[in-house]
Amino acid sequence: MQNTEKNNVVERELELKLVLSPERSVPVPALLAYRVDDPYAVHITFHIGSEHPVNWTFARELLVEGVFRACGHGDVRIWPTKVDGRNVILMALSSPDGDALLEAPSAQVSAWLERTLRAVPPGTETEQLGIDDGLAELLATTVIADELWLRDPWPSDESADGEL
């Protein structure tokens, strides 16, 4: 398992368990990733032994809440529980391709989430998107366009001495 934090990305490799039945599960290597430039989302890449990994993206807030209590509906549901005396987080993922129940070690996910919350504290996500800068740039361009619009693009057909 590896932790990395570079270029405004918080990553953590860990092994999840794909729950096949109450008695049987298989290990699934996964990469948790959080990008400061996409501050509302968490990304999980599952390496399932196929040619292409499986990627899921959902709200960071959903995972934060799921560490403490059951939450979510539809495609992503998350809840904490104990399995064989260990604290785990269960993630039920649904897609047109099928459903999966994944078990993640609670302490490792919580520690990774804590790092994402330090990188971008809750309530400051919008600041990371650069919306204010983009809006200011857009409005500056609009002001310039308005000034150009107000100028007469064609010279007057009237002569200087008033003759036509």
Backbone as a chain_set.jsonl record, in Angstrom:
{"seq": "MQNTEKNNVVERELELKLVLSPERSVPVPALLAYRVDDPYAVHITFHIGSEHPVNWTFARELLVEGVFRACGHGDVRIWPTKVDGRNVILMALSSPDGDALLEAPSAQVSAWLERTLRAVPPGTETEQLGIDDGLAELLATTVIADELWLRDPWPSDESADGEL", "coords": {"N": [[0.838, -1.18, 0.0], [0.454, 2.209, -0.744], [1.089, 5.652, -0.163], [0.636, 8.755, -1.697], [1.293, 12.165, -2.473], [1.161, 14.614, -4.551], [1.544, 17.309, -6.848], [-0.935, 18.538, -6.229], [-2.62, 16.362, -5.828], [-4.114, 13.814, -3.981], [-3.403, 10.642, -3.162], [-4.001, 7.135, -2.59], [-3.057, 3.866, -2.433], [-4.672, 0.807, -1.973], [-5.918, -2.326, -0.715], [-8.978, -3.59, -1.475], [-11.916, -5.543, -0.749], [-13.85, -7.538, -2.778], [-16.995, -8.461, -2.237], [-18.407, -11.5, -2.572], [-20.134, -13.303, -1.476], [-21.602, -13.892, 1.796], [-19.67, -15.544, 2.896], [-17.499, -15.493, 1.218], [-14.963, -13.628, -0.422], [-13.006, -11.62, -2.701], [-9.737, -10.275, -3.193], [-9.199, -6.921, -4.277], [-7.137, -4.769, -5.841], [-6.905, -1.274, -5.417], [-7.036, 2.233, -6.222], [-7.317, 5.158, -4.53], [-8.13, 8.431, -5.312], [-7.822, 11.934, -5.129], [-8.332, 15.065, -6.443], [-7.266, 18.354, -6.31], [-8.129, 20.193, -8.199], [-10.577, 19.213, -8.86], [-12.561, 19.453, -6.746], [-14.889, 18.488, -5.46], [-15.163, 15.806, -5.833], [-14.345, 12.291, -5.438], [-12.192, 9.78, -6.658], [-12.097, 6.443, -7.614], [-10.158, 3.817, -8.635], [-10.373, 0.607, -9.763], [-8.466, -2.232, -10.0], [-8.988, -4.899, -11.671], [-7.875, -7.077, -12.874], [-8.422, -7.15, -15.54], [-8.044, -5.945, -18.929], [-8.579, -3.234, -18.907], [-8.815, -0.922, -16.249], [-11.426, -0.374, -13.788], [-13.243, 2.527, -13.27], [-14.581, 4.722, -10.862], [-16.402, 7.576, -9.915], [-17.465, 9.773, -7.456], [-19.243, 11.865, -5.067], [-17.16, 13.499, -2.72], [-18.157, 14.247, -0.263], [-20.124, 12.337, 0.159], [-18.617, 10.013, 0.682], [-17.274, 10.862, 2.984], [-19.425, 11.165, 4.78], [-20.312, 8.517, 4.747], [-18.399, 7.163, 6.206], [-19.21, 7.463, 8.778], [-22.002, 6.959, 8.973], [-24.777, 5.269, 7.408], [-25.361, 6.121, 4.048], [-26.322, 7.666, 0.937], [-27.872, 6.719, -2.175], [-29.351, 4.945, -4.913], [-26.911, 4.665, -7.379], [-24.591, 4.662, -5.761], [-23.974, 3.603, -2.56], [-23.036, 3.859, 0.811], [-21.719, 2.643, 3.882], [-20.732, 2.278, 7.329], [-19.441, -0.584, 9.11], [-18.879, -3.603, 11.042], [-16.727, -6.308, 10.441], [-15.86, -9.471, 11.204], [-14.812, -8.442, 13.604], [-13.37, -6.259, 12.694], [-13.272, -2.794, 11.803], [-14.915, -1.638, 9.032], [-15.669, -0.157, 5.844], [-18.418, -0.345, 3.828], [-19.17, -0.368, 0.399], [-21.656, -0.111, -1.876], [-21.999, -0.479, -5.194], [-23.652, 0.313, -8.17], [-24.301, -0.296, -11.577], [-25.13, -0.174, -15.11], [-23.688, -2.336, -16.003], [-23.575, -4.09, -13.904], [-23.645, -5.025, -10.388], [-21.785, -4.304, -7.406], [-20.377, -5.163, -4.275], [-18.244, -3.743, -2.106], [-15.626, -3.983, 0.269], [-13.878, -1.921, 2.411], [-10.954, -1.048, 4.281], [-11.6, 0.685, 7.183], [-9.919, 2.46, 8.738], [-7.807, 3.127, 6.988], [-9.13, 4.328, 4.798], [-10.346, 6.461, 6.137], [-8.07, 7.885, 7.049], [-6.961, 8.666, 4.607], [-9.079, 10.234, 3.608], [-9.012, 12.278, 5.5], [-6.634, 13.551, 4.779], [-7.449, 14.575, 2.306], [-9.298, 16.407, 3.168], [-7.703, 18.194, 4.505], [-6.242, 19.166, 2.377], [-8.199, 20.462, 0.817], [-10.32, 22.128, 2.582], [-13.659, 21.46, 3.832], [-16.258, 23.401, 2.428], [-14.629, 25.174, 1.128], [-14.332, 24.397, -1.439], [-15.305, 25.601, -3.809], [-13.583, 27.737, -4.199], [-11.362, 26.503, -5.275], [-12.043, 25.945, -7.837], [-11.696, 28.115, -9.458], [-13.662, 29.788, -10.345], [-14.297, 32.462, -9.762], [-12.068, 33.81, -10.865], [-12.308, 33.043, -13.55], [-14.808, 34.137, -14.146], [-14.266, 36.864, -13.745], [-12.414, 37.227, -15.802], [-14.028, 36.678, -18.009], [-15.935, 38.733, -17.774], [-14.252, 40.949, -18.089], [-13.51, 40.63, -20.731], [-15.994, 40.994, -21.875], [-16.465, 43.698, -21.277], [-14.487, 44.92, -22.842], [-15.407, 44.13, -25.356], [-17.864, 45.474, -25.352], [-16.965, 48.128, -25.373], [-15.766, 48.207, -27.883], [-17.995, 47.764, -29.417], [-19.428, 50.086, -29.023], [-17.97, 51.932, -30.42], [-17.885, 53.596, -33.565], [-17.773, 51.655, -36.284], [-17.569, 52.311, -38.946], [-16.307, 54.9, -40.928], [-17.583, 58.236, -41.016], [-19.894, 59.222, -43.534], [-20.171, 61.779, -44.124], [-18.692, 64.796, -45.208], [-15.958, 66.783, -44.002], [-16.56, 69.513, -44.145], [-19.251, 69.602, -44.131], [-20.459, 69.089, -46.543], [-22.104, 66.93, -48.854]], "CA": [[0.0, 0.0, 0.0], [1.3, 3.378, -0.915], [0.497, 6.98, -0.058], [1.349, 9.783, -2.453], [0.669, 13.488, -2.471], [1.983, 15.419, -5.441], [0.801, 18.086, -7.84], [-2.305, 18.758, -5.774], [-3.37, 15.115, -5.885], [-3.95, 12.979, -2.791], [-3.675, 9.275, -3.593], [-3.72, 6.043, -1.657], [-3.286, 2.523, -2.941], [-5.05, -0.135, -0.924], [-6.598, -3.523, -1.181], [-10.375, -3.734, -1.073], [-12.431, -6.892, -0.953], [-15.103, -7.667, -3.502], [-17.783, -9.437, -1.483], [-19.178, -12.352, -3.477], [-21.174, -13.884, -0.624], [-21.187, -13.654, 3.185], [-18.505, -16.373, 3.236], [-16.446, -15.45, 0.202], [-14.613, -12.355, -1.044], [-11.726, -11.664, -3.417], [-9.038, -8.999, -3.081], [-9.202, -6.038, -5.442], [-6.284, -3.594, -5.66], [-7.62, -0.048, -5.79], [-6.359, 3.506, -6.024], [-8.172, 6.288, -4.174], [-7.495, 9.659, -5.787], [-8.539, 13.192, -4.928], [-7.628, 16.137, -7.143], [-7.652, 19.689, -5.844], [-8.85, 20.894, -9.273], [-11.907, 18.591, -8.935], [-12.633, 19.368, -5.281], [-16.093, 17.866, -4.909], [-15.221, 14.388, -6.201], [-13.303, 11.312, -5.179], [-12.073, 8.854, -7.773], [-11.576, 5.147, -7.221], [-9.826, 2.958, -9.762], [-10.271, -0.793, -9.356], [-7.668, -3.051, -10.913], [-9.669, -6.193, -11.508], [-7.221, -8.113, -13.666], [-8.799, -7.074, -16.952], [-7.194, -5.043, -19.702], [-8.866, -1.868, -18.499], [-9.331, -0.796, -14.878], [-12.781, 0.17, -13.633], [-13.177, 3.815, -12.578], [-15.804, 5.278, -10.295], [-16.271, 8.927, -9.366], [-18.658, 10.221, -6.737], [-19.021, 13.015, -4.181], [-16.329, 13.307, -1.53], [-19.06, 14.398, 0.881], [-20.797, 11.046, 0.345], [-17.679, 9.11, 1.338], [-17.05, 11.384, 4.343], [-20.585, 10.793, 5.589], [-20.385, 7.061, 4.809], [-17.484, 6.673, 7.24], [-19.901, 7.56, 10.066], [-23.373, 6.447, 8.952], [-25.255, 4.845, 6.095], [-25.799, 7.236, 3.206], [-26.361, 7.419, -0.497], [-28.972, 5.964, -2.759], [-29.09, 4.783, -6.338], [-25.697, 4.004, -7.841], [-23.549, 4.569, -4.739], [-24.414, 3.589, -1.164], [-21.866, 3.623, 1.661], [-22.036, 2.564, 5.305], [-19.71, 1.632, 8.167], [-19.877, -1.778, 9.83], [-17.782, -4.447, 11.537], [-16.654, -7.642, 9.854], [-14.863, -10.245, 11.969], [-14.205, -7.568, 14.596], [-12.652, -5.142, 12.071], [-14.083, -1.696, 11.293], [-14.813, -1.527, 7.577], [-16.662, 0.646, 5.135], [-18.97, -1.071, 2.69], [-19.627, 0.46, -0.718], [-22.467, -0.836, -2.847], [-21.956, 0.262, -6.456], [-24.542, -0.261, -9.183], [-24.191, 0.282, -12.918], [-25.776, -1.047, -16.096], [-22.867, -3.54, -16.179], [-23.718, -4.985, -12.763], [-23.556, -4.485, -9.034], [-20.641, -4.792, -6.637], [-20.279, -4.785, -2.871], [-16.823, -3.681, -1.784], [-15.284, -3.751, 1.673], [-12.639, -1.148, 2.523], [-10.516, -0.858, 5.667], [-12.065, 1.989, 7.662], [-8.832, 3.341, 9.187], [-7.051, 3.607, 5.835], [-9.979, 5.263, 4.048], [-10.502, 7.662, 6.968], [-6.813, 8.64, 7.03], [-6.866, 9.279, 3.274], [-10.079, 11.309, 3.563], [-8.508, 13.37, 6.325], [-5.651, 14.27, 3.961], [-8.174, 15.353, 1.292], [-9.959, 17.517, 3.864], [-6.66, 19.186, 4.774], [-5.883, 19.758, 1.08], [-9.302, 21.374, 0.491], [-11.289, 22.031, 3.678], [-15.066, 21.572, 3.446], [-16.735, 24.778, 2.304], [-13.711, 25.978, 0.311], [-14.187, 23.734, -2.737], [-15.572, 26.528, -4.907], [-12.382, 28.548, -4.421], [-10.418, 25.719, -6.067], [-12.512, 25.834, -9.215], [-11.305, 29.278, -10.235], [-14.853, 30.396, -10.936], [-14.183, 33.913, -9.655], [-11.086, 34.264, -11.854], [-12.9, 32.857, -14.874], [-15.872, 35.119, -14.305], [-13.615, 38.168, -13.901], [-11.84, 37.255, -17.15], [-15.144, 36.759, -18.938], [-16.5, 40.081, -17.697], [-13.28, 41.877, -18.67], [-13.648, 40.468, -22.183], [-17.271, 41.602, -22.231], [-16.295, 45.152, -21.226], [-13.731, 45.291, -24.039], [-16.314, 43.962, -26.49], [-18.828, 46.57, -25.294], [-16.285, 49.347, -25.813], [-15.615, 48.11, -29.337], [-19.328, 47.86, -29.996], [-19.853, 51.472, -28.959], [-17.253, 52.7, -31.424], [-18.459, 53.538, -34.9], [-16.81, 50.903, -37.08], [-17.451, 52.875, -40.284], [-16.127, 56.359, -40.906], [-18.765, 58.981, -41.429], [-19.99, 59.523, -44.976], [-20.243, 63.237, -44.277], [-17.383, 65.415, -45.338], [-15.607, 67.635, -42.884], [-17.167, 70.839, -44.226], [-20.703, 69.48, -44.117], [-20.978, 68.79, -47.877], [-22.343, 65.524, -49.136]], "C": [[0.88, 1.239, 0.0], [0.47, 4.645, -0.77], [1.295, 7.91, -0.946], [0.572, 11.075, -2.378], [1.566, 14.383, -3.311], [1.074, 16.159, -6.407], [-0.676, 18.249, -7.483], [-3.207, 17.54, -5.951], [-3.066, 14.333, -4.608], [-4.362, 11.567, -3.2], [-3.351, 8.274, -2.492], [-4.041, 4.734, -2.36], [-3.676, 1.647, -1.758], [-5.769, -1.31, -1.529], [-8.003, -3.561, -0.598], [-10.75, -5.196, -1.235], [-13.745, -6.787, -1.71], [-15.869, -8.799, -2.836], [-18.671, -10.197, -2.467], [-20.348, -13.016, -2.758], [-20.742, -13.607, 0.81], [-19.922, -14.431, 3.575], [-17.322, -16.174, 2.311], [-16.232, -14.033, -0.346], [-13.27, -12.519, -1.742], [-11.067, -10.294, -3.299], [-9.071, -8.224, -4.405], [-8.279, -4.859, -5.144], [-7.026, -2.355, -6.163], [-6.734, 1.167, -5.528], [-7.417, 4.553, -5.712], [-7.442, 7.542, -4.631], [-8.425, 10.842, -5.558], [-7.702, 14.279, -5.583], [-8.167, 17.485, -6.687], [-8.436, 20.436, -6.923], [-10.233, 20.286, -9.556], [-12.361, 18.354, -7.497], [-13.859, 18.684, -4.689], [-16.101, 16.35, -5.062], [-14.069, 13.572, -5.632], [-13.344, 10.315, -6.344], [-11.483, 7.553, -7.241], [-11.363, 4.328, -8.492], [-9.608, 1.553, -9.226], [-9.493, -1.546, -10.43], [-8.136, -4.487, -10.755], [-9.062, -7.292, -12.375], [-7.636, -8.118, -15.117], [-7.87, -6.085, -17.646], [-7.367, -3.591, -19.26], [-9.367, -1.823, -17.062], [-10.737, -0.206, -14.887], [-12.68, 1.43, -12.783], [-14.558, 4.232, -12.086], [-15.485, 6.659, -9.743], [-17.58, 9.265, -8.67], [-18.262, 11.293, -5.737], [-18.155, 12.656, -2.975], [-17.205, 13.347, -0.28], [-19.786, 13.086, 1.195], [-19.876, 10.064, 1.072], [-17.394, 9.554, 2.772], [-18.213, 10.971, 5.248], [-20.659, 9.286, 5.793], [-19.431, 6.434, 5.804], [-18.21, 6.598, 8.585], [-21.29, 6.926, 10.098], [-23.77, 6.077, 7.514], [-25.753, 6.048, 5.311], [-25.782, 6.807, 1.745], [-27.612, 6.674, -0.9], [-28.677, 5.85, -4.246], [-27.785, 4.05, -6.597], [-24.63, 3.793, -6.774], [-24.182, 4.651, -3.354], [-23.223, 3.181, -0.314], [-22.316, 3.562, 3.119], [-20.89, 1.877, 6.061], [-20.296, 0.39, 8.838], [-18.645, -2.484, 10.396], [-17.884, -5.794, 10.851], [-15.528, -8.374, 10.57], [-14.101, -9.358, 12.948], [-13.428, -6.388, 14.034], [-13.646, -4.074, 11.635], [-13.834, -1.567, 9.794], [-15.884, -0.581, 7.059], [-17.123, -0.188, 3.953], [-19.472, -0.074, 1.656], [-20.393, -0.432, -1.679], [-22.544, 0.035, -4.102], [-22.834, -0.451, -7.478], [-24.337, 0.471, -10.5], [-24.944, -0.615, -13.883], [-24.996, -2.356, -16.314], [-22.977, -4.513, -15.015], [-23.572, -4.258, -11.446], [-22.335, -5.077, -8.34], [-20.768, -4.298, -5.203], [-18.807, -4.883, -2.504], [-16.622, -3.342, -0.321], [-13.928, -3.053, 1.708], [-12.254, -1.014, 3.988], [-10.799, 0.566, 6.132], [-10.923, 2.94, 8.014], [-8.069, 3.933, 8.006], [-7.849, 4.612, 5.008], [-10.135, 6.565, 4.826], [-9.242, 8.515, 6.955], [-6.629, 9.346, 5.692], [-7.853, 10.447, 3.148], [-9.621, 12.52, 4.362], [-7.49, 14.21, 5.55], [-6.343, 15.102, 2.886], [-8.825, 16.574, 1.93], [-8.954, 18.588, 4.285], [-6.274, 19.909, 3.483], [-6.922, 20.799, 0.654], [-10.342, 21.223, 1.598], [-12.732, 22.15, 3.171], [-15.511, 23.029, 3.45], [-15.83, 25.656, 1.457], [-13.547, 25.402, -1.095], [-14.34, 24.703, -3.903], [-14.347, 27.379, -5.228], [-11.38, 27.827, -5.315], [-10.799, 25.672, -7.541], [-12.126, 27.018, -10.082], [-12.48, 29.974, -10.89], [-14.756, 31.917, -10.892], [-13.214, 34.467, -10.692], [-11.657, 34.161, -13.264], [-13.985, 33.863, -15.152], [-15.296, 36.512, -14.513], [-13.034, 38.301, -15.307], [-12.935, 37.404, -18.197], [-15.741, 38.159, -18.949], [-15.55, 41.118, -18.28], [-13.367, 41.824, -20.188], [-14.935, 41.122, -22.654], [-17.165, 43.116, -22.246], [-15.55, 45.622, -22.46], [-14.627, 45.191, -25.26], [-17.346, 45.084, -26.519], [-18.2, 47.875, -25.775], [-16.11, 49.344, -27.324], [-16.96, 48.301, -30.021], [-19.787, 49.318, -30.051], [-19.12, 52.358, -29.968], [-17.934, 52.548, -32.764], [-17.46, 52.833, -35.809], [-16.623, 51.461, -38.495], [-17.255, 54.378, -40.192], [-17.379, 57.041, -41.451], [-18.721, 59.253, -42.934], [-20.028, 61.029, -45.195], [-18.838, 63.795, -44.396], [-17.173, 66.369, -44.173], [-16.288, 68.986, -42.933], [-18.678, 70.772, -44.352], [-21.284, 69.171, -45.479], [-21.149, 67.292, -48.022], [-21.697, 65.076, -50.385]], "O": [[1.914, 1.291, 0.665], [-0.685, 4.708, -1.191], [2.525, 7.854, -0.944], [-0.651, 11.078, -2.237], [2.602, 14.854, -2.842], [-0.018, 15.698, -6.738], [-1.551, 18.114, -8.339], [-4.407, 17.673, -6.194], [-1.91, 14.207, -4.205], [-5.519, 11.323, -3.542], [-2.545, 8.533, -1.598], [-5.161, 4.523, -2.823], [-3.085, 1.735, -0.681], [-6.173, -1.295, -2.692], [-8.187, -3.563, 0.619], [-9.988, -5.987, -1.792], [-14.64, -6.036, -1.323], [-15.442, -9.953, -2.866], [-19.557, -9.627, -3.104], [-21.403, -13.26, -3.343], [-19.627, -13.133, 1.031], [-19.193, -14.021, 4.478], [-16.229, -16.657, 2.609], [-17.187, -13.334, -0.687], [-12.495, -13.423, -1.428], [-11.751, -9.27, -3.304], [-8.983, -8.8, -5.489], [-8.595, -4.033, -4.288], [-7.689, -2.39, -7.2], [-5.808, 1.121, -4.717], [-8.307, 4.808, -6.523], [-6.251, 7.696, -4.36], [-9.636, 10.762, -5.763], [-6.507, 14.401, -5.312], [-9.376, 17.717, -6.682], [-9.317, 21.232, -6.6], [-10.972, 20.794, -10.399], [-12.529, 17.211, -7.071], [-13.85, 18.336, -3.508], [-16.953, 15.676, -4.483], [-12.978, 14.084, -5.38], [-14.397, 10.054, -6.925], [-10.493, 7.561, -6.509], [-12.269, 4.171, -9.31], [-8.77, 1.33, -8.351], [-9.829, -1.496, -11.613], [-7.735, -5.194, -9.831], [-9.688, -8.332, -12.58], [-7.238, -9.012, -15.864], [-7.015, -5.468, -17.01], [-6.408, -2.819, -19.245], [-10.248, -2.598, -16.69], [-11.171, 0.386, -15.875], [-12.098, 1.404, -11.699], [-15.558, 4.11, -12.794], [-14.417, 6.876, -9.171], [-18.663, 9.07, -9.222], [-17.079, 11.595, -5.579], [-18.383, 11.65, -2.302], [-17.007, 12.564, 0.649], [-20.031, 12.768, 2.359], [-20.316, 9.361, 1.981], [-17.286, 8.721, 3.671], [-17.996, 10.484, 6.358], [-21.02, 8.819, 6.873], [-19.627, 5.288, 6.209], [-17.87, 5.772, 9.432], [-21.712, 6.412, 11.134], [-23.157, 6.529, 6.547], [-26.478, 6.891, 5.84], [-25.294, 5.735, 1.388], [-28.308, 6.082, -0.075], [-27.842, 6.583, -4.775], [-27.575, 2.946, -6.095], [-23.845, 2.849, -6.865], [-24.839, 5.635, -3.015], [-22.485, 2.263, -0.672], [-23.181, 4.328, 3.543], [-20.184, 1.026, 5.521], [-21.497, 0.322, 9.099], [-17.518, -2.014, 10.243], [-18.971, -6.352, 10.696], [-14.377, -7.939, 10.539], [-12.889, -9.502, 13.107], [-12.88, -5.592, 14.797], [-14.733, -4.393, 11.153], [-12.697, -1.409, 9.348], [-16.855, -0.26, 7.742], [-16.307, -0.679, 3.173], [-20.109, 0.926, 1.987], [-19.846, -1.39, -2.226], [-23.084, 1.141, -4.074], [-22.763, -1.67, -7.628], [-24.215, 1.696, -10.535], [-25.358, -1.712, -13.508], [-25.564, -3.357, -16.752], [-22.519, -5.651, -15.123], [-23.399, -3.04, -11.398], [-21.908, -6.192, -8.639], [-21.203, -3.175, -4.949], [-18.201, -5.952, -2.577], [-17.344, -2.528, 0.254], [-12.957, -3.525, 1.117], [-13.124, -0.88, 4.848], [-10.301, 1.53, 5.551], [-10.956, 4.108, 7.627], [-7.721, 5.114, 8.023], [-7.31, 5.628, 4.569], [-10.065, 7.648, 4.246], [-9.328, 9.74, 6.861], [-6.191, 10.495, 5.65], [-7.502, 11.513, 2.643], [-9.823, 13.659, 3.941], [-7.486, 15.437, 5.653], [-5.896, 16.206, 2.576], [-8.899, 17.641, 1.319], [-9.312, 19.76, 4.407], [-6.011, 21.112, 3.49], [-6.57, 21.883, 0.189], [-11.155, 20.299, 1.563], [-12.995, 22.856, 2.198], [-15.181, 23.79, 4.359], [-16.213, 26.77, 1.1], [-12.707, 25.875, -1.86], [-13.589, 24.632, -4.876], [-14.1, 27.704, -6.389], [-10.625, 28.475, -6.04], [-9.958, 25.388, -8.394], [-12.215, 26.943, -11.308], [-12.31, 30.676, -11.886], [-15.091, 32.59, -11.866], [-13.501, 35.48, -11.33], [-11.508, 35.078, -14.073], [-14.083, 34.391, -16.26], [-15.778, 37.263, -15.361], [-13.144, 39.356, -15.932], [-12.789, 38.163, -19.156], [-16.022, 38.709, -20.014], [-16.001, 42.077, -18.907], [-13.303, 42.858, -20.853], [-14.964, 41.739, -23.719], [-17.717, 43.761, -23.137], [-15.935, 46.62, -23.069], [-14.609, 46.078, -26.114], [-17.672, 45.594, -27.59], [-18.833, 48.639, -26.503], [-16.289, 50.375, -27.972], [-17.047, 48.926, -31.078], [-20.449, 49.733, -31.001], [-19.615, 53.428, -30.324], [-18.495, 51.495, -33.069], [-16.391, 53.381, -36.075], [-15.645, 51.134, -39.168], [-17.97, 55.053, -39.451], [-18.123, 56.47, -42.249], [-17.66, 59.48, -43.517], [-19.927, 61.497, -46.329], [-17.909, 63.311, -43.75], [-18.112, 66.71, -43.455], [-16.575, 69.566, -41.886], [-19.32, 71.779, -44.648], [-22.498, 69.002, -45.589], [-20.442, 66.498, -47.402], [-21.811, 63.907, -50.755]]}, "num_chains": 1, "name": "protein.A"}
